[in-house]
């Protein structure tokens, strides 16, 4: 049986581009955590393409926050790409959106992640 979430990782220059397909919820957040958190090394640059993630529960938000804390605490950067309107609204209402740099497309995200760190 296929997992409810699929994660693919590719490297573009110095950036790990993580593409997720499917819902990130209580049943799948641990899979995202297992595959993405090991990429959060000191100074790492991670781009999470969430274009094909229609739903994210609080468990998914927790994984994003853990990733943000680990990467930015070590002078790294995280950019989120392709947030659905629903996920963006939830992240905005909970204050999570302010922790992340957000882009609409992968090329735009790659441009942002290569810039200077946000203050």
Secondary structure as GFF3:
##gff-version 3
##sequence-region A 1 119
A	DSSP	beta_strand	6	12	.	.	.	ID=ss1
A	DSSP	beta_strand	15	21	.	.	.	ID=ss2
A	DSSP	alpha_helix	29	36	.	.	.	ID=ss3
A	DSSP	three_ten_helix	37	39	.	.	.	ID=ss4
A	DSSP	beta_strand	45	52	.	.	.	ID=ss5
A	DSSP	alpha_helix	58	72	.	.	.	ID=ss6
A	DSSP	beta_strand	77	81	.	.	.	ID=ss7
A	DSSP	alpha_helix	85	94	.	.	.	ID=ss8
A	DSSP	three_ten_helix	96	99	.	.	.	ID=ss9
A	DSSP	beta_strand	101	103	.	.	.	ID=ss10
A	DSSP	alpha_helix	106	113	.	.	.	ID=ss11
###
